[in-house]
């Protein structure tokens, strides 16, 4: 369970697509559902960090799985709303 890494080796847990030159354009940027101004690599890192942090909070009993999902969904909804100018 978790990420197989040596002490201090934080790169081992970063998906290769984020390590090797960045992420592809976000699905939805070409249709303007997601703003062009968003950096795909930064958003991928943000979503990964948010999901990792929420996982820790669920495992520690600070949040229910449902609460964690609602928090993650809120962030995704915010990305989509910022494209439409309502967020």
C-alpha positions as CSV (number, residue, x, y, z in Angstrom):
1,X,0.0,0.0,0.0
2,X,1.3,3.5,-0.7
3,X,4.2,4.6,-2.7
4,X,7.3,2.4,-2.8
5,X,10.0,5.0,-2.2
6,X,13.3,5.4,-0.4
7,X,13.6,8.1,2.3
8,X,13.8,11.5,0.6
9,X,12.9,10.1,-2.9
10,X,9.8,12.2,-3.5
11,X,10.0,11.8,-7.3
12,X,9.3,8.1,-7.0
13,X,5.6,8.8,-6.3
14,X,5.1,11.3,-9.1
15,X,3.4,9.8,-12.1
16,X,5.8,9.6,-15.1
17,X,3.5,11.8,-17.2
18,X,4.1,14.6,-14.7
19,X,7.8,14.0,-14.3
20,X,8.7,13.7,-18.0
21,X,7.9,17.1,-19.5
22,X,4.4,17.8,-18.1
23,X,0.9,16.9,-18.7
24,X,-1.0,17.1,-22.0
25,X,-3.7,19.8,-22.4
26,X,-6.6,19.2,-20.1
27,X,-9.6,17.5,-21.5
28,X,-12.1,20.3,-22.0
29,X,-9.6,23.0,-22.8
30,X,-10.2,22.6,-26.5
31,X,-13.9,23.0,-26.0
32,X,-13.5,25.8,-23.5
33,X,-15.1,23.8,-20.7
34,X,-11.8,24.4,-18.8
35,X,-10.0,27.8,-19.2
36,X,-7.0,27.9,-21.5
37,X,-5.2,30.0,-18.9
38,X,-4.9,26.9,-16.6
39,X,-1.6,25.1,-16.7
40,X,-2.3,21.4,-17.2
41,X,0.8,20.3,-15.3
42,X,0.0,22.5,-12.3
43,X,-3.6,21.4,-12.3
44,X,-2.6,17.7,-12.4
45,X,-0.2,18.3,-9.5
46,X,-2.9,20.1,-7.6
47,X,-5.5,17.4,-8.1
48,X,-2.9,14.7,-7.2
49,X,-1.9,16.5,-4.0
50,X,-5.6,17.1,-3.1
51,X,-6.5,13.5,-3.6
52,X,-3.4,12.3,-1.6
53,X,-4.2,14.7,1.3
54,X,-7.9,13.7,1.3
55,X,-6.8,10.0,1.4
56,X,-4.7,10.6,4.5
57,X,-7.6,12.4,6.1
58,X,-10.0,9.6,5.4
59,X,-7.6,7.0,6.7
60,X,-7.0,9.0,9.8
61,X,-10.7,9.3,10.4
62,X,-10.9,13.1,9.9
63,X,-13.2,12.8,6.9
64,X,-15.6,10.3,5.6
65,X,-15.1,9.0,2.1
66,X,-18.2,10.8,1.1
67,X,-16.8,14.1,2.5
68,X,-13.5,13.6,0.7
69,X,-15.3,13.0,-2.6
70,X,-17.5,16.1,-2.1
71,X,-14.3,18.2,-1.5
72,X,-12.6,16.8,-4.6
73,X,-15.8,17.3,-6.6
74,X,-16.0,20.9,-5.4
75,X,-12.5,21.6,-6.7
76,X,-13.3,20.1,-10.1
77,X,-16.6,22.1,-10.2
78,X,-14.6,25.2,-9.5
79,X,-12.3,24.5,-12.4
80,X,-15.3,24.1,-14.7
81,X,-17.2,27.2,-13.3
82,X,-14.2,29.4,-13.8
83,X,-14.4,28.7,-17.5
84,X,-18.0,29.8,-17.7
85,X,-17.3,33.0,-15.7
86,X,-19.6,32.0,-12.8
87,X,-16.9,31.1,-10.3
